[in-house]
Amino acid sequence: MKRNLIKTRRQGAFAIILLFLICSFLFLLPITAKDGGRYALNTVQASAFETPSIAVERLEIKAVVRSDRKVEMSENFTVRFLKDQRMFYRMLDKRGARYYDIQAFCPENPNFSYHVADNPDYSDFLDVNCVGGAQKGNVWTYRITYIMEENLAISRDEFSIDVIGHGGPVEIHNVIVEMQFPDAPKSIRMWIGDNEIAFGEAPVAYAENVRTALSEDGKTLYMSADVLKLKHNLKYEERMAVGFTVESLFNEGTLASIAETKYFTKNLIWIILGGVLCVGLAAFICIKTRKKVEMITVVNVTAPDEMDPMKMGKWLDGVVDNEDVTSMIYYFAEKGYLEIDLTDEDDPILIKKCDLPQDAPTYIKTLFNGLFKSGEEVATSSLSEKYFASVEMAKKQMPSPTMYQPKSIFGFLAGGILGGLYAALTPMIMASQIGGGYSYFAGFIAFLPIVAILFFAYIRENYRYKWKKNVHFAVGVGLIIIALIGTLGFAFFLASHIMTNFEIVVMDVFCFIATLICTSALSRRGEYVKELGDILGFKDFIIYTEEDKIKFMLEENPQLYYKVLPYAQVLGVTNEWEEKFANILIPAPAWCSGANISMFDYMLLNRCMTRAMATAMKPPQNSTGGRSGGGGSFGSFGGGGFGGGGFGSR
């Protein structure tokens, strides 16, 4: 029956791993959509109210595209406040772009200050918050500068950017754009909203007097418009200002290779050095704290030191489970403390024969007396949900073995702590490049998969001598799967506006290597190893004793099968013990009455008792209420390139 428990635990572990995989699949659904050869990014904007709080009277933008695929942006927003507000803010889209050295200026405003933070409503955006002087009637020109780097490039020579984002809540007046290229592009395509435009002057939906031109050397693009109007989005029922998107195709070699900008970056060397230091320190701690004690097993024909099955189960894996408690029924019966009446095999009756010895351990007394609280004859069905309190009390009263060396526990945890700090602090430090006092703490989420790894690694070590090798191997594979899921999750959902996905993957690989290295530091105490060796020696007797030896032992003790069976249950080798008697006729157990028991019948009884005791040990059911809630959100349409975003006030 121990196998059933192991099987259940295996199924539980598989379910947890499957849940991780499903969640990863759902979260990893792409956030980009192919649109006419361009990657469309959804952008979210501030809601356009019937009475807006601001008016954008002028917008001047200068964008300098560098050969390293970075863009130096300078934006001048002339904003009139139509209501009293706290600030004007510029939203920068984190999806598909990274930002460096963000600064904001408003020299005419004596109360001006700025800071950069994650948008409080939409996690996909950074806000450049321009605070101060936002009272009704004030007009300020905010100059915002930053360096923007493309994160989703798939073609070396193609470059697409939302020069003006598609997320403004009000019309944008008097627009002037100057866009400089490192060399004359082979071709240029432009869009106002969803409408592709050509060079020169032409009517454009949702815009007035749009004019575009290219310098004589082809390296500078100019665009101006009197107004960029609001367009209604049917999907989100929102009105938002159309933006300006430019897609350019350069001659080969004009732009840096994608490998340089996405993989072999300047920051990568520091990430690798930090990772090597983290892994090296974890390995050093593991070596210093790991002290494996050799286990010597000597085959024993009896339980060591007259150990009861429940204690043996706890000494084997550190926990007391239902199977360990159920085995005590047969232990009590074999000792002569109770008898089992099998007149109704579906509902066996436990009959108390005598009290336990005065010197019996407290936890054994609690278990035994808990069976007979209502009388000296108890149907197992009557114990349903009533035996739980006694079992829980016995578990608390039972002494626990000190299984592991304290120093090794420190080493075991140290790898996870080092790996987690490395994964959390690396993006936190690199976030300082963004500027504006921006801080990033989401990296500490890396501790979630690390805790999962340490938990399953601890369980795996606890059950090292109970699980079969294939189960042990499967859990080891599960640890690696958790690490992979954690790596992918971090790469796709966290810090992509700070680090490239490749940098994040490299960082996470070092993080989880450090964690996994130290899982091997866990070492058992010498005294515990000796006791465990005696238990495993008894287990070897159950597994490896030959049939002829069994027959000889039965001559001295006809009840041998029943005496050893409860121990076989807690050791997880019930089937192996039953197979020893496949060709041996044994008498019915002396502690049974009401029926003649063959071995096959006893196997059925064993399953029946296991089910009955499992029901008896269930906690009482409490009815609980619940509540539910809901919410809503809105979004907007996007442009065709990286960057963009919106603006607003609050």
N, C-alpha and C positions, 0 to 999 in steps of 0.2 A: 504493500500500500504506500510505502515510501516513494515508490516509482511514480505513483499517481500525483503525489505532491510535487515531485521534481518536474513531472510533465506539466503540471499546472504552472509552476514557476517559469518553466521554459516558455510556455505560451504567454505568460504575462510579460516576460522580457521581450519576446517577439512583438507583442502588441505595442509596447512602448517604443521600440525601434521603428515599427511601422508607422506609429503616430508621428514620430520625428520626420520620417520620409514624406508623409502626406502633407504635413505642415510646410515642409521645405518646398514641395512642388507647388503648393498654392501660393506661397509667398514669392516664389521665383518666377511667376508668370511675368512675361516681358512687359516693361513699361513703355516700350517704344513700338511704333507702328510704321511700316514702310508706306511711303506716300509719294508716288511719282519719283522714286529714286532718292527721296529725302527721308530723314528720320523725324517723325512728328513727335513732339513732346507735349504732353498736356500741361497747361499752365493754369494756375488758380489765381484769381484776382479778387480784389475787394468788391463787395456788392455795390452795384450802381443804384443809388437811391433816387427817388423822384426829386428830392431836394439835395443835391450833392453838397459835400462839406468843403470841397476845394475845386478850383479851376486851374488847369494847366495852361498858362498863357503863352508859354514858349518852351521849346525843348531843342537844345543843341547837343549833338552827339558827335564825338570824334572817336573812331575806332581804328587802331593801328594793328594790322595783322602782321605778326612776326614770323620769321622762317621756322622758329621752333614751335609753331602752331599755337602760340599764346597770343592773346589780344589785349592791347592796352586800351582800356575804355575810359573816356571822360564824358560825363553827362551833366548838363546844366538844365535843371528844372526851374522854371519861373512859376511859382505857385501863389495863387491868391486864396486866402482862407475865407470861406463863406460862412463858417460857423466857428465857434470857439472849440479848439482841439488841443490835444496834448503834443502831437508831433506829426510830422510828415515822414513816411517811410517808403523806402525803395525795396521791393521784393526781388531777390535774385534766385533763380531756379537752380537748385542743387543737383537736379537730375541731368546728368550728361555734362556737367561742368564743375571745375574746381576754381576757387578764387583765392587771390593773394593780394596782400597790401591794400585792403579796402580803406579808403579815407573819405571824409565828407567835410565840406567847408561851407560857411555862410558868413562871410566877413562883415556884412552889414548888420547882422543880428547879434547884439551884445549878450544875449542869453542863450546863445546856441551851444549845444553839445551833441555828441553822437555816440552811438555804440552799436555793435553788431551782435545779433542774437538770432537764434532759431525762431521762425515765425510761431507765435503761440497757438495758432489754429491749424496750420498746415506744415507738417514736418518736412515737406519737400522744398521748403524755401528758407533762405536767409533774409533777415530784415536789416537794412541799414536805417536805423532809427535816428531821425534828425529832430531833436527835442528843443523846445524853447521858442517863445514868441509866436505860438500858433493860435493867436487870437483872431477873431473875426475882423476882416478888413486889412490885415497885414499881407504884404506881398514880399516874398523872399525868393532869391535865386540860390538854389542849393547845387553846389558842385560836388559830384560824387565820382571818385576815380577808383579804379581797381584793375587788376590783371586777371584775365579769365583764360582758362585752359580747357580745351575740348577733351571730353572723357569717353565719347562714344564713337570716335572716328573708326571707319572701316576701310577707307580708301586713302592711300597716301597723298594723292594729288587733288582730292576733292575736299572742299571746305565749305561748311554751311553754318550760318549764324543768324540768330534773331537779333538784328541790330537794335530794333525797338520791340520790346516784348508785347505779347498779345494778351495782357491782363490788366489794362488800365480801367478804372471804374468811371472815368469821365473822358470827354473828347480832349484831344491834344491839339493845340493850336500852334501855328508858326513853327513848323518842324524843319530843322536843318540838320542834315547828316553828311559827314565827311568820313569816308572809309578808305584807308591807305593799305595797299598790298605790298608784299616784299618784291614782287615782280608782276608784270602785266599778265593777268590770267588769260588762258586760252579761250575761255567762255565765261559769261556771267548770266545768271538767271535771277530774277527779282520777283517778289510777291508783296502785294499790299493785302493783308488778310489772306483769303484763299485765292485771290486773283493775281495771275502772273501778269507782269507789266513789261513793256519794252522801254528802251531809252528814248528820251524826248518828252513831249507833252502828250498826254492822252487821258481821256476821262476814265476814272477808276471808281468802281462802286465803293461807297463808304469812305471816300476821301475827296478833297477839293484841291484842284490845281496842283496835281502831283507832277514834279519835274525831275528828270534824272539825266545825268551826263557823266561822261568819262573824260579824264584828262588826256592830253595829247600823247603822253607816254603810256597811257593805259594803266597806270599804277594807282590812280585815285578815282574813287566813285563818289559822285555827289547826288544827293536826293533832297528835295524840299517839298513841302506840302503846306497848304494853308490850314487844313484841318484833317485829322484822322478821326473818323466818326465812330460812334458806337454801333455794334452789330449784335443783333439778338441771336442768342444761342438756344435753339429749340430744345436741345437735350437737357440743358441745365436751367432754362428759363432765366437767363441772365443777359444783360447787355454790357458789352465791353468794347474798349477801343481796339481797332484793328492795329496790327503791328507791321513791321517791315523786315522781311527775310531776304538774305542774299546767299546764293549758292554759287561758288566759283570753282573753276577747274583750272589747275596750274600745270605748267610744264613739269616734267619729271625732274626731281631734285630741288625744286623751289622750296618745298616744305620738308621739314625733318621727317624722317621715317616714323611710322607708328611705333616701331620697336623702341625708338629713343624716347618717345613721349609716354608710352603706356607700359613699357617693360623696364628698360635699362635707364631709369631716371637717376637724377643726382641724389635723391633721397634714399634710393635702394641700398646703397653701400652702408649707410648708417643703420638702416633697418636690419641688414644682414649682420653687421657688427654687434648690434644690440641682441639679436637672436642668438648668435654664437655665444655671447657672454651669458645669456639666460640659460641656454642648454648646457654650457660648460659648468655653470654654477650648480645647476640641478644635478648633473652627473656627479660632481664632486660631493654634494650633500648626500646623494644616494650611496656612494661608495663608503662614506664615513659613517652613515647611520645603518646601513644594511649589514646584518650579522646573522646569517642563516645557521641554524643548529641542525646537525645531522640527526635524522630520525632512525632509530633502530627498532624494528618490529619483530617481536617474538610471538610465534603462534600460541594462542591461549585457548584452551577448550572451555573456559568459563569466563564470565565477565570479570574484568580486573577489579580487585578490592570489593567484590560483591556489589558493584555499582548497579543502581537501578536503571531501567531503560530511559526514564525521563532525564536523569542526570547525564547519562551517556549521550543522549541526543544533543543536549546543550553543550557538553564538552566537545562534541564533534564539530559543531558549526556556530556555536555562540548564541543560538536561539532555541526556544521551546515552541514547537508547533503542535497542531492538533494531533498529528500522527504520534508524536512523543507521548502526549497525554493518553491517547487511546491505548497505546501499548501497556500503560500502567494497569488497565483493567485485567489483562491477562497475567500481568505480574502479580497483582493482588490474588487472582484466582490460583495461580501456580503456588503461591506461598500459603494458601489455605485460608485466606482472610475472607474470601467471598466465593460464591458458587453462581453459575449461570444456568438458569432454567430455560431450556430451548423448546418448551411445549409449543410456543408460538415463535417460530423462527423470525417472523417479521417484527416482533416486539419482545426481544429477550428480557427476562426478569433477573435482576441482580439480587442475590440473597446474601445478607451479611452472616458470616459464620462465627467470627470472633473479632475482638478489638485488636488494634495494632499494638505492638510492644511499646512500653513507655519510652524507650530510648529511640524510637523511630524519628527520623528527621521531621521537622515542623511542616515542611511543604508536602511531605507524603501524607501526614495526618490530615492536613487541610483538604487534599484531594479525596482521600478515602471517606472522611466524615461528611464531605459535601455531597457524596453519593446517597447517603442514608439519612438526610435531614428529616425526611417525611416518614421514616419507618425503616424496618430491617429488611423489607422486601420492596423493591422499586422497579417498576417497568421503565425501560429506557425511554419510552415515548413520554413519560411523565417528567423527564428531566429537561424537556425541550425549553431552551432559553433560561433555565433555572440554575444550570451548573456553571454558567459563565463566571459569576462572581468568585466562586471557589477556585476555578482554574486561574483566574487573574491574580488572586491572592497568593496561590501557590507559586506562580511564576515570580512574584515579587519576593517571596520568602526564600526561594531557591538561591543559593550562592552562585555567583558567576565566576567563571575562570578568567584570570588575567592572561589573555591569549598572546598579546603582542608586547614587544619591548617598547617602552615609552620613546626611546630615541628613534626607533624605526618608524613610529607613528608620526613623529615630527618630520622625518625624511619623506614619508609618504605624502604628507600634506604640503611640504615645501615646494615640490614641483608644480602643483596646481597653483599655489600662491604666486610663485615666480612667473609662471606662464600667464596667469591672469593679469598680474601687474604689468607685465611686458605688453600684453595685448591692449590694456586699458590706457597705459601712459603714453605709448607710442603715438596714437592719434591725438591724444591730449596735447602732447608737446608740439606735434606738427600743426595743430590747429592755430598755434600762435602766428603762423605765417599769414593767416587770413586777415588779421588786424582788427582794429576797432574793439579790442578787449574781448574778442570772441573766445568762449571756453566750450570744451566738448567733454562730456562725461559718459556718453552712451557706450563707450568702449568697455565699461565695467560689465556690460551684458555678457562679455566673454566668459565670465565666471559661471554662467548657467550651464553651458556644455561641460565645463571643467568639473563642476559639482556632480553632474551626471556621470562623467567618466570615473571620478573618485568613488562615487557610490557603488557603481557596478564593479569596479575593480576590487573594492573592499568585500562585496558579496562574493565575488569570484574567488578571492583568497580564502574567505571563511569556508566556502564549500569545496575547496580544493580536494579534500579527501572523501567527499560524499558524491560529488557529481562524476558522471562518466567522462572520459576524455573528450568525446565529441561535444558534450555540453560545455565543457570548460573551453574548448576551442571556439565554439560558437559565441560564447560571451566575449572572448577576446576579440573576435571579429566585430562584435557589436560595439566595443569600445572604439575601434578604429572608425566604424561607421558614424558614431556620434561625433568624433573629431572632424570627420569630413563634412558632416552636416553643419557643425558649428562654423567651420571654415567658409563654406559656401554662404551660410546665412550672414556672416559678418561681411563677406565680400560684396554681397548684393544689397544689403539693407543698411549698413552702417558705414560711416566715414568715407563714402564714395566722393564727397565733395572736398575731402582732405587728402586722401591717398588714392592711387590707382588701384584697380582691382587686383592687379598682379602684386603690388606692394602689400596689399592686405592679405592675399593668399600666402605670400612668403612669410609675413609676420605670424599668421595663424599656424603655419606649419611648425615654426620654431616654438610657438606657444604650446602646441599639443605634444610635440616631441618632448619638451621639458616635463609636461604633465605625465606622459606615459612612462618616461624613464623612471620617475620616482615612484610609480606604482609598484615597482619591484623591490622597493626598500623595505616594505612591510615584513618584519621578521618575528617569528614566534619565540616566546620565552623558553629557556632550557627546561624548566620544570614542567611547563605545559607540554612541550614536545615529548617528554618522557611519558606523561600520562596518555597523550594522544597515540604514542607508539604502542602502548598496551592495548588501547581500544582497537587500533587497526590490526593488531595481532589477532584479536578475537574475531574481527571481520574476516581476516584471511582464513581462519579456521572454518567459518561459515561458507566461504566461497570455494576453498580448495580441498577440503577434506573429502577423501574418496568414499565411495559407497561401502566398501568392505570395512573401513574404519567405523563408519556410521553404524553398521550392523553389530559390530563388536561392542560399541558403546551402548547400544540399545539393550544389550543383555544385562548391563549393570543398571541402566536407567531407562525403562520403557517410555517414560514421559519426556525424553530428551527433546523431541521435536517441539513440544509445547513450551518447554523451559527456555529454549533458545529463540523461539519465534518472535517474541516482543522485541528482542535486541536486533533481530534481522530487520524488523520494521524500521526502527530508528536509524539503522545503518544503511538503509536503502537497498538491501539485498534479499528481500522477501522471496522474490522469484527464484533466486539461486538456491535458497534454503529449501523451498518447496520441491525443486527439481531433484534434490538429493533423495527424496522419499518417493519418487515416481514409481519405483519398483519394489518398495518396501511396505509391508502391511504393518500398520501401527495401531495400537489400541486407542479407543476414544479417550479424551482427556478426563482425568479423575474429577475435575471440578465442574463437569457438565452433568445435567440431569434432565429427564423428560424426553430423551430421544437417544437413539443409537447414532453416533457420529462417525461417519467415514471421513477420510481425509478430504475428499471432494466436498462433502457437506461442510466440513470445517472451513474450507476456503470460502464457501458461500457465506457462512456465519461471520467470518472475518470481515467481509465486505459489508454485511448488514450492520455489524457493530461499529464499523468505521463511519457509516452513514448516520447511525443513531447518535454516536458521540459527537459527530460534527454538528448535528442539530442541537444537542444538549449544550454545546459550548458556544453557540451563537449568542451575541449580545442581545438584550431585549430591544425590540424595535420601538422607536419613538416616532410619532408622526410629526412632521415639520412642515411649516408653511414656506412660501417662497414669494418672490416678487420678480417682476420683469420691468424692463424699461426700454426706451428707444431714443432715437435721435435722428438727426439728418445732416446732410452735407451738400455742398454744391461744388462744381468745378467749372472749367472753361475750356474753350478750344485752344489749340496751340499753334505754333509756327512750325517752320521746317528745320530749324537749326538748334544749336545749343545756346545756352544763355537765355536772354529774354526776361520773362517774369512780369511783374506788374508794379503798382505803386498805390498809395492811398494815404489816408489820415485816420487818426483815432485819438 
